Structure formats: C-alpha cells, structure tokens
Amino acid sequence: MSKAKIKELSTQQQIDIVRDKLLDVMEDVQNEVNVPNFIYGALYTITELTYDTAPNPIQAQLLINQAIMAHLEHREDIDKDPYIKKLKKGKK
C-alpha cells in the first residue's frame, strides 16, 4: 500500500468509508458471486492483510477479535441496520 497522506478524518469516518466501499463491491459482484462466497473471500483477504500488516500474530488476532466484539456490542436490531438493508437491496 502507498504511504499517501490520509485525510484528517476520525477513526469512525474512516471505518465508514471502508464499509461503504466493501458494500459497493458486493453490489457490483452480486450477480457473479453468492453472498457466502463473497463473505469468505472478503474475510480471507482481510485476515491475510491483518496478519501481513500487524507487528506480530498476537496483535493480528487481537485486532480481529476486537472488531468482532465491537460489532457484537454495538449491534442492534438487524432489521433496522442500514447496512443490512443495503445488502438486501435488489433481493426479492
């Protein structure tokens, strides 16, 4: 990855950008890749990036676990989640 200067955005704003871009990719490939395979591919790639960029395997594991725990702690009603609605868009 390039060391280009990152815009002065909050951590949450940066996370939101990444989430939105991943959802856009999913929408782009939804007619070519089914959801479980997309998720597996995305998780595999993210896990690979995490282990390749973390200072050590323990830090990589902690980062992955922290992301899962943050999601579980802040998750509300799945039917009200705007990101889930975006994924379901186009499904009949």
Secondary structure as GFF3:
##gff-version 3
##sequence-region A 1 92
A	DSSP	alpha_helix	11	29	.	.	.	ID=ss1
A	DSSP	alpha_helix	35	53	.	.	.	ID=ss2
A	DSSP	alpha_helix	57	74	.	.	.	ID=ss3
A	DSSP	three_ten_helix	78	80	.	.	.	ID=ss4
A	DSSP	alpha_helix	82	88	.	.	.	ID=ss5
###
